């Protein structure tokens, strides 16, 4: 298993924190998001910081990421993954 990257964003770059109910599934969610245009990085136990594609409106990025999280939860129905407010 490869470690998840850590990245530093300029202050104007949106990142969305995502909480995963089972920290052991954090790499699985990161791998799922790797198949999209979103870039995940581990920031804590059970938490990812996710960078949306550049140029995407902040509100649209939240909506789109939420859709991806819903799809991931379909694969793991007993688990939760959600954007931290």
C-alpha positions, 0 to 999 in steps of 0.5 A, spaced: 500 500 500 502 506 498 502 512 502 497 518 500 500 524 498 500 531 502 499 537 499 500 544 500 495 549 497 495 556 496 490 560 500 485 561 494 485 554 492 479 550 495 480 544 499 474 540 502 475 535 508 472 529 508 470 524 514 470 517 513 466 513 519 471 507 518 479 510 518 481 503 515 477 505 509 480 512 508 485 509 502 479 505 499 476 512 498 482 515 496 483 510 491 476 511 488 477 519 488 483 518 484 479 515 479 476 522 478 479 529 477 479 530 485 485 529 488 485 526 495 490 527 501 490 524 508 490 529 513 488 525 519 485 518 521 479 518 517 480 524 514 482 526 507 483 533 504 480 533 497 482 538 492 477 539 486 479 540 479 482 547 478 477 552 475 471 549 478 466 553 482 466 552 489 459 550 490 459 546 484 465 542 487 461 541 493 455 538 489 460 534 485 464 531 490 458 529 494 455 525 488 462 521 488 461 520 496 454 517 495 457 513 489 462 510 494 457 509 500 453 505 495 459 500 495 460 501 503 453 501 505 454 500 512 459 506 512 459 514 512 463 519 508 461 526 508 464 533 507 466 536 513 462 543 514 
